[in-house]
Amino acid sequence: MKRIWKALCYSLAGLKATCQSEIAFRQDLVLFVVGTVLLFFLKQTAVEKVMLFSSLLLIVLMELVNTAIEVVVDRISTEKNPLSGKAKDIGSSLVLLALINAAVTWILILS
């Protein structure tokens, strides 16, 4: 139980640090919260609601991965390097694809 508690504390610290330092994460979090609240008012099936919820959660998850990549790259070196830029661009593409996935999911299910 002690290990589980510590893991939870580390995870919450990571969320807090990301919220404090990343405006994009805060924006994605607002989208997630608003979308999740909206789900309670929709007449979709439970499976459709899970799909809508999951598409929003994926955006938040990908933003966390992107932030982690950026932090590690910046920790390794502040020098400009093509590989560092490539890693950051790939992390950014994770978020973009998650946003596209959510948009398509919401449009298809709600239309």
HELIX and SHEET records of a PDB file:
HELIX    1   1 LYS A    2  SER A   21  1                                  20    
HELIX    2   2 ILE A   23  LEU A   39  1                                  17    
HELIX    3   3 ALA A   46  ILE A   76  1                                  31    
HELIX    4   4 PRO A   82  LEU A  110  1                                  29    
END                                                                             
